Every structure is written in structure tokens, then in C-alpha cells.
């Protein structure tokens, strides 16, 4: 569980998904009703956070190609 939390805090999508998919940890994680109920929203949230982190440098992009003259 701590590895899952650590992967979430550093926005490590691959690590998060591999922990959930690992047969050894999968039973422990999915055995917890609270985690099982919220795992999909956690995956969506970590993906969204990672995407925002990638997009932020381009948020003020201007292109004169799209401007009418």
C-alpha cells in the first residue's frame, strides 16, 4: 500500500498501474473495499495530473498561422 501511495504522490502512472496489476499486490489492494471503490478515480486523477504537467508549458502558445490578416 505504501508503494501505491508513493507512486501516486510522484505522479508515476506506470508504477501505479504496475502495482495494481501485480498479482501479489492486486489481492491486497482490491481486498480493501475503500480502495476498490476509488481505484478508478485515482487512476483518472493521476493521469489528468500528469497530462496537465505536460501541457502547462504550452498553455500560452501563439501561432500566427491561425490568425487572420
Secondary structure, 3 states (H helix, E strand, C coil): CHHHHHHHHCCCHHHHHHHHHCHHHHHHHHCCHHHHHHHHHHHHHHHHHHHHHHHHHHCCCCCHHHCCC
